[in-house]
């Protein structure tokens, strides 16, 4: 399990998010930044955030 530390941008503001998941992958449309990050715990989708509005600030390995 990993902890993904994110900053999500929204207009003139932003917020921080911690997502706990085993892995993530990106999905892009036509190779641009209009895709999204998908976070998974096993085969279960935990969270999705748009690539162009999300900054991954850190990834921490969690002890089980």
PLY file of the C-alpha trace (Angstrom):
ply
format ascii 1.0
element vertex 64
property float x
property float y
property float z
element edge 63
property int vertex1
property int vertex2
end_header
0.00 0.00 0.00
1.22 3.50 -0.82
0.18 6.97 0.22
-0.01 9.42 -2.68
0.16 13.07 -1.61
-1.61 15.34 -4.10
-2.42 18.99 -4.66
-5.62 19.46 -6.64
-6.07 22.83 -8.38
-9.49 24.42 -8.74
-9.69 27.91 -10.20
-7.94 30.28 -7.81
-7.78 27.77 -4.97
-6.37 24.33 -4.27
-6.56 21.57 -1.70
-4.34 18.74 -0.54
-5.40 15.11 -0.71
-3.89 11.85 0.55
-4.90 8.78 -1.47
-4.13 5.30 -0.13
-3.80 2.81 -2.98
-1.58 0.00 -4.26
-0.94 1.58 -7.65
-1.95 4.27 -10.11
-1.87 4.74 -13.84
-2.57 7.53 -16.28
-5.06 7.65 -19.11
-4.48 10.29 -21.78
-6.55 11.37 -24.73
-4.48 11.77 -27.91
-1.24 12.06 -25.93
-2.10 15.42 -24.32
-2.64 16.30 -20.65
-6.44 16.06 -20.77
-6.43 12.58 -19.20
-6.60 11.51 -15.59
-4.76 9.68 -12.82
-6.57 6.52 -11.66
-5.69 5.08 -8.23
-6.41 1.42 -7.48
-6.47 -0.88 -4.45
-6.26 -4.27 -6.11
-8.83 -4.10 -8.92
-11.00 -1.55 -7.10
-10.88 2.07 -8.25
-10.17 4.31 -5.23
-9.95 7.77 -6.83
-9.51 9.69 -10.11
-8.12 13.18 -10.63
-7.51 15.15 -13.85
-3.83 15.28 -14.85
-3.87 18.95 -15.80
-5.29 19.93 -12.36
-3.29 17.55 -10.14
0.26 17.63 -8.78
1.67 14.49 -7.15
3.93 15.90 -4.44
5.03 12.62 -2.89
4.62 8.86 -2.77
5.22 7.05 0.52
5.47 3.30 1.00
3.17 2.29 3.89
3.87 -0.63 6.21
1.10 -3.20 6.34
0 1
1 2
2 3
3 4
4 5
5 6
6 7
7 8
8 9
9 10
10 11
11 12
12 13
13 14
14 15
15 16
16 17
17 18
18 19
19 20
20 21
21 22
22 23
23 24
24 25
25 26
26 27
27 28
28 29
29 30
30 31
31 32
32 33
33 34
34 35
35 36
36 37
37 38
38 39
39 40
40 41
41 42
42 43
43 44
44 45
45 46
46 47
47 48
48 49
49 50
50 51
51 52
52 53
53 54
54 55
55 56
56 57
57 58
58 59
59 60
60 61
61 62
62 63
